[in-house]
Amino acid sequence: MSTRANAKARELIEKYCINDPSDLNVRDIANAENLMIKEEDTKGHVGRIYKDEEGGIITIDSKIKEAGRKNFTVAHEVGHYMLEKERERYCSNEDLMTYGDKKYYEREANIFAAELLMPVEWVREYVKWKDDAIETFEEAARMFGTTLSSMSLRYAECGKYPIAVIFTKDGRVKWSCINIYFPFKYVEHNQKVNSFSKAYEFYQKKEIDREPNDILADAWFLKDFNYERERYMIEQNLPMKKLNAVLTFLWEL
């Protein structure tokens, strides 16, 4: 995790005396930092930033309708502004889902956005686990003014309940984030989605529901050092059809 990205986000929270989620308005912060925000057709990008010596302009795609996606996009672009010297950045949907080793600057902007919108102590205080990942993170995302995917990742990083979040695209694992107390720790990058998982059905062009399902740990953790045969857990999936991707949540029975 980037110490610098986190520190820069914390600087803004302290600078504007923000004490809880209800105090935070990312657009007000951007404006206070001399960043104008506008919405227009970005022709394939979800957000971009142009900056000069006096401030800059953040542009977000006018086709984005969800307030949480708009907020996270703005926070991501503020991250580019605070962390880099480049005058201009163009960001795609996938850039805002980047948490692996590639695309360093996009990953840093996402870390910044997560810390700005969802500080660790707020997540631990306000997010209550409901034995249903999607219900938990939908409610928390509304409270924090962000996206379900960013909220779930943040909770896996620092939440009180042990879960794993795995993002797959085109039938392969792109990244995973696993809570420190979750029993397994290793998911191989780029491994194929296992046929034992419910997520596999999505890549077979089948409809998958959003309900939690019991599955074998084999579906994801065959190569983990702590792997045990006949061990079951709960899997819940959120399909992302436009990306040909699935966000998978896992927790113990």
N, C-alpha and C positions, 0 to 999 in steps of 0.2 A: 504494500500500500504506500502511496506517495506521501511522505511527510510534508513536502512543500505544498502540494495541492490542498491537503487538509488544513495546513496552517493559513494559507491565503483565504480559504473559505471562513475559517474561524475569525480572522481579522475583520471581515465584513460583518459577521454576526455581532462581534463585540463593538465595532465602530458604530453600528446603528442601534445598539442596545436592545437586541432581539432576545426575548426570554422564553418563548414557546411558539409552537406552530401557528397560533392565531395572530402572532405579531409579524410574521414573515410575509412580505410581498416582494417577490423576486423582481418584478417590473419596477417597483419603487427603488429598489437597490440599484438596478441597472441605470435608471434615470439619474439617481444621485451620483453615480460614477461617470456621468456625462456620456451615457450610451442611449441613443434614441432607438426605439423599437418600432418596427413596422411589419405589416403582413402583406405579402403579395405572392404571386405565382413564382416560385423559385426554380421551376423547370427541372425537377428531379431531385433537388436537395431539400432537406427538411429545415435547415438553418444555415445561415452564413453570418460572418462578421467582417466588417471593414473598420479599421481604426487608423487614427492619425494622432498628432501630438496633443490634440485637445479632447479627444474622446473617440467616439465611433458610432456605427450604425449596426444594429442587430436586425436581421431580416429572417422571419420565420414563414414557413409555407402556409399560405392562406387556406389550403385544403385541410389543414389540421383542425379538427373540431373540438377535441377533448382538451379541457383546461389543464389537466395534469401534464399532457404531452407538450403543450405550449410552454408551461412553466419550466419543465425539465430542459426543453430546448433552449430557452432563454438562459437558464442557469449554466448549461453546457457552453454556450457562446460567451457568457461572462467569464467562464473558466479560461477559455482561449485568450480573452482580453487580459486577464490578470497574470497568466502564466507564460505568455510567449511574446516574442518580438515581431513575429510575422504580421504584416498589415492586413492580410485577408485569409479567411478559411471558409471552405465549403464543406458542409457535413451532411452525410446520408443517414437514412434510417439505421443502417448497420453500424455506422460510427457511434451512434448513441446507444448501441448494444455491445460495444467493445469493452471487454474487461480482461482479455488475455494479454499475451506478450507482444502482439503485433499492434501497429498503429499507436505508437507511444503517446503522441500529442492528443489523440482522441481519448485514449484511456485516462490520461491525466485530467482532461476536461470533464470526463464522467465522474472521476473520483472527487473533483472539486464540487461538481453539481450535487453529488450525493451528500457530501458534508455540509454544504450550504443549506440544502432543503431538509435533510434528515440527520441532524447531529446525533451522535451515538447515545448521549444521555436522554435525548427526547424519545428515541426509538425504544429504549429500555423502559422508560416511564410510561409511555402512552400506548404502545402497541400490545394488545392483549390477544394471545393465541386462542383460536376457537375450534381446534381440531378440524379445520377446513382451511387449507392454504388460500384458496381464491377468495373466500369470504373474508378472511383475516386481512389480506393485502388490499382488497378493494376498499374496505372500510378505512384502513390506515392510509392508503393513497389519497383518499378524499380529505382526510384530516391534514395531511402534510402537503397537499396540493401538488402531487407528483404522479408518476405512472405506476401501475401495478408491478411492472417488471423491475423498475428501479427500487421500489419499496421491498419487493421480495428479496432482491439481492442484498440490500442493506440489512434486512432482518437476518438473513443467513450469516452475514458478517458479524453481527453484534447482538442479535436478539436473544431472548432468554430461553426459547424453546429450540431444541436441536433439529434442524431441518437441512436438507440439501436442495440446491436449485441448479438445474442443468439446462443449458440452452443448446438445442440441436438445430441444424439447418441442412437441408438436402440429405437427410438421413445420417448425419454424422455429428458427433459432439464437438461443439465450438468452444464452449467454456463451462466451467462449473464453479459454484461457490458453496462451501460446506461449513456448517457451524462447527465450532471447536468441540462441541459435546456430541456431535453425530457419530455413530459407531464406526462408520467407514469414512475414509479420507481421500481415496484415489479413484478418479475416473480418467481413463486414458484419453488424451486429446485426439480428436479425429477418429475415434473408434466408431464403428457402425452401430446404429441403434439396434439393440438386441430384440429378437422376435418375442422374448418373454415379457417385454414391456408393453404397456398400452400405447405409448407414443409411437411404437412401430406401426400400428394400424393406420396412423395418419399418413405415413409414407407409403402405405399400400392403397392410398386413395380412398380410405374408409372414413366415415364420420366417427369422431371420438367425442364422448361426453366430458363434462367438467366435474363429474362425480369422483370422489376418492375410490380407489380400487386396491385390493390386496394383490401384491405381486411378490415373486421370489427376488431375493437380493441378487441372484444371478443376472437379473436383467440389466444391472448397471455396474456391479462391483466384483465381478469375477476375478479381476487382477489386483484387488485390494489385499493388503497383507492380512487383514482381519476377516477375510471372507469365510463364511460358514455355510455349508450346504443346508438346505431346507429351512433357511431363515427367511421370514416374510417381513414385509414392510408395506407402507401405504404409498401409492403413487397417484398423483393428480396432475392433469395436463391442461395447458392453455394453448390451443392451436393458434398460430399466426399465419394465416393462409397467404397473405400478400408476400410474406418473406419465405414461404415454404419452410416454416420453422415451428418448433414447439418449445414452450417453456414448461419444464417438468419440475414438480415439487415432490419431495420424498421425506417421509418421517416414519418413525417406528410405530408398530401396532400397540 
